[in-house]
Amino acid sequence: MKNATITVIMAATILIAGCGKKSPSSSAMLPPAQADATSSSPVAQPALTAWQQGDKAAAVSNFLAADWSARPLFAGGSTLSLSEAQFKALSDADRQAKSTEMTAQLGSLKQLAAAVAQAGLDAAAKGDASQARKDFRSLKQFGAALDSLDHMLLVQLVGKGIEKRGDTELGKIGP
């Protein structure tokens, strides 16, 4: 019951906060010493790193170049890499700490997704429907990748919202 309440409160807080809220870049990913070693590089890392460094153009470019069907999406030590079961298995103190980290990380992801959506809108406004479709398809694929049982419910909800945004904007452009 406690876990469900915490999750609902976190979801409401993040969804209400919106994409425009800035989050501290230092908490966007865990330090490498805490990250699990993986055989492949996390798909989202190049875009997130560029975003955290303030290089919006590179972040959007890396986002569009990412293969959102590849795994892992996030570093092993990242809060975003936890499943709902893994999150629930944490102690209360660890869950609270991870919740704070997750809020910051999801804020960065939502800001990055909003920048990709804006790039698509800008391309559409310039008459470049091909580029706009590419932007919105990538956004939709990213959202679908987040909306997986491999992630916490809150991450899945954010993914659904991002996927819906991509789908809605694609529908406006047409075939």
N, C-alpha and C positions, 0 to 999 in steps of 0.2 A: 504494500500500500504506500509506504514511504517513497519507494523508488518511482512509482507511477506518479505520485504527486510532484516529486522533484522534476521528473521528466516533463510533465505538463507545464509546470511553472517556467522551466527553461525554454520550452518551445514557445510559449506565449511571449516571454521576454525577448527572445531573438527575433521572432516574427514581427513584433511591434517595433523593435529597434530599427528595422529597415536597413537598406543597403548603404545609406549615406553616412552612417555613423563610423567614425574612424576608430580603429583598434590599435593597440600597441603592437608594433612589428616584432618585438622581442619575444612575444609569447606565441607567435604564429606556429612555430614548430618546436618540438623538444630539442634540447642539445644533442649533438651526435652521440655523445657518450651514453645517452639513455635510449637511443634508437637501436632497434634490433637490426642486425646485419641481414640484408636480403640479397638474393642473387641478381636482382634487377633493380634499376633505379625507379623510384616512385614517379608515376606518370605526371602528377600534378606539381612536382617539385620545381622544374624550371620556371613555370609560370608564376608559382607562389614566390619563389626567390626574387624574380624580377619585380614582382608587385611590391614585396617588402622593401626592396631597394629604391622604390619610387620610379622605376622605369616602366611606365604604363604601356608604352608602345611595344616594348619587348615582352611584357607580360601577356598582352593580347596576342601577339605573334606566337609566343610559345604555347598559349592556350589553344590557338587554332591549329597548331602543328601536332598537338598531343593526340595519341591514339587512346581514346577514352574506353576502349574495350580491353586494353591491356591492364595487367595488375602487377604490383600493388599500386593503388592510387596515391597512397600516403606512406610516409616513413613508418616503419614498424613501431617506433616509440611515440608516434603522434596520437593524441587523443582521438583524432578522426579515424584512426585505423581500428579502433575498438568496436566490437559487436555489442549489441544490447546485453547479451549474456555476460560478456567480459566486463562490461561497465557495472552491471548489477553485482558481480562477484567481488568488486572492490570494497574495501572498508568504507565506512561513512566519511571519514576524513579524506581518503583518496578520491572518493566520488565527488566531494565538494571541490577539491583542488582540480580535478579533471573537468568538472563542469565549468569552472572559471576559464580554464584553458580552451575548452571547446567553444565557449562563447566568443572569445577573441578569434579563434581560428575560423569559425563559421562566418564571423563578421568580415574577415579578409576574403574568404571565398565568395561571399555575396557581393562584396565590392568589386572583385575581379569579374564575376559574372555580369554585373551591371555595366562594367566597362566594355565587355565583349558585346553585350546587347546594344550599347550606345554606338559601338563601331558598326554594327549591322544597320542600325537606324541611319547613321551618317552615310553609309554606302548606298542604302536605298534612296536617301534624299538626293544623292548625286547621280542617281539613275543606274548605279552598278548593282543590278539585281543578283548577278552571279556571286559577287562578294558578300552581299547581304545574306543570301541563302547559305553560303559557307559559314558565316558567323553564327547564324541562328541554328543551323544543323549541329555545329560544334557545341553550342550552348545546350541544345536538346540532348545530345549524347552525354555530355557531362552530367546533366541532371539525372539522366537514366542511370548512369554509373553510380551516383550517390544514392539513388533510390534502390538499394539492394539490402538484402537481409544480412550482408556482411557488415553493415554499419548500424550505428545506434538509430533509434527511431527518430530522434531530432534531426540527424543528418539526412535520413530518408525524407523527412518532411521538407527540408530545405531543397533537396534534390527534386522532389515533385514540383515545387514552386519554380525552380530554374527550368526544368523540362517543359513545364506548361508555358512559361514565358517564351522559350524558343519556339515551341509549337504555335503559339498565338501569333508571333511575329512572322513565322514562315507562312501562315495562312493569309496574312495581309499582303504578302508579296505575290503569291500565286505561283503557278507552275513555271 
